[in-house]
């Protein structure tokens, strides 16, 4: 098929996720919705009907526990139970609050309090994050089978209150936290409508033709709404990969036709493919084959599946598409994967847009762009170049933060903080950031000010600027000149004196990195001899380097 | 144990063994990203026939942390 405009895909409209579940129950109850590893090599399958029944049973049980109209957090690794909890929470009038399991305990507590959470579903592995927190009712996801059984008995006795609960689609159903520590993290309020409309809209742009594997964490909107709900709406099977340690095994079991990834995965797969070719002495041959295959492809002969069988095998054997989002991806990756026969379709979104705002289409795409806006959202570019988005996919606001909400939501337009442009065909291209936010290749957003504040707590730091360079977080420091480097007793890390400034800041870097999720670690500290350039209000000019 | 750990890390990162010590940070000194760290963990699991729980991975910040973990559990 030529790379040119074509009609939008048609899928049944969904009102909300409860409606989506009911539609699947009536359309394809016996089809497999989820698979996952359970025990020694056993792959468990869950059909749509089972999921439908178990969500209703768990939800009914929740109502019996008095959990109605409450905010309920979910903490744990990706799992079937995690998804059950999410659906059961939101389909009965509660609000789901997914929490990043990698955060330190004090931050988890802070977020639970900030979101007014009263109950928590927690996996066994992350139980210690909520242990001793008496203000929350904690339910173990490993006991979910018991909760479901109890709920089923209530339904069998005729209690249909949860099952028949009617969703008000304008109401908030989920609070998703943006990345950031403590005060900086904002709770994005998504409604039933915004999530459903994002699924409706994205599915019209992109078509799925096979099974997928869920690799991105469910507490992220991209991993959950696009990576799971959109696939669910299409009616394909999702292999739930519990641990990133099992990606290779998961790929071989799931044999995905499409994967939803952040660039970090694409870059890592790319590197592994080349490293493996190099180890076997095939790298030059691979490069030549890619050139040869590209030439043939231009005249309509496609030999990619045969030529690059080893590449395909490493990715499960049936991969055709990667939807990449969360951060920008280099066109080099798009081109090389295309040479191997895998199309990377770049997309764009933010949690505030539930999250998908634009994506390249299967047969209509432009490298270097993030695709076409979803049909139920309007995208325009402000005078200063900022990308503005309006439509039913936009959030309700930030939870209990009217000031932050007012800053980004004006006259129904969401100001993304990204700079971009729309071309004559309507494709969106991102050109930079208006707000100070580091977007890492794993899709995580890191506020440089937060990290700078940590450095500034140290009396040896006069000025600091944190930025991203080549995928790494760099802290550039102007140290205090009169600081006694060789006379510092170190607490915690290393007692005794530091030989020089370099050693001191190396230790400081390690101290700041402690307890910080890997993606938020400072990769490099640079010391400078002169102060940073400043504007008239004596603020450091951030982008002058 | 330290030597064995450095052998594996050196093979994985293609960095010289002389560039690594017990104090080396996986992210800062060895330049690993978060997915690399997970792949390194898998390499240790296979080599020592153990299972390192996901929630413990973030505690493995330095070569020394890996050595201590393995000394405790192998």
Interface residues (C-beta under 8 A of the other chain):
Chain A: X77 X101 X102 X125 X126 X243 X244 X245 X264 X265 X268 X441 X442 X471 X472 X506 X509 X510 X513 X514 X517 X518 X519 X521 X522 X523 X524
Chain B: X25 X27 X28 X31 X33 X34 X35 X36 X37 X38 X41 X42 X45 X53 X54 X55 X57 X58 X61
